[in-house]
Amino acid sequence: MLDQPENHIAGWVYLGSHNATQAAWGKATLSREKKCPKISMNNWELGVVLPISDKGGDIRHLCDDLPVPFVRPAEKYQSDQEPWTQNLWS
């Protein structure tokens, strides 16, 4: 699929639970005994990298074929609806 000439990779999409904390990425240290580099991790994170294929179309539609678990484009809110927020019930 990706190795065929008509499929040009325009970029990559990363989907994951990582954040920029030491707990997520780990800490590089030296071992006490051998003074060798090691990485200490407190959490295990999951991430997936997916290619974005450039089929020669409009750049605004690069992600149209990207599989996601929801309907795109999202339905517009009706005039009598209010968007959900985390503080909706407070």
Secondary structure, 3 states (H helix, E strand, C coil): CCCCCCCEEEEEEEEECCCCCHHHHCEEEECCCCCCEEEECCCCCCEEEEEEEECCCCHHHCCCCCCCCCCCCCCCCCCCCCCCCCCCCC
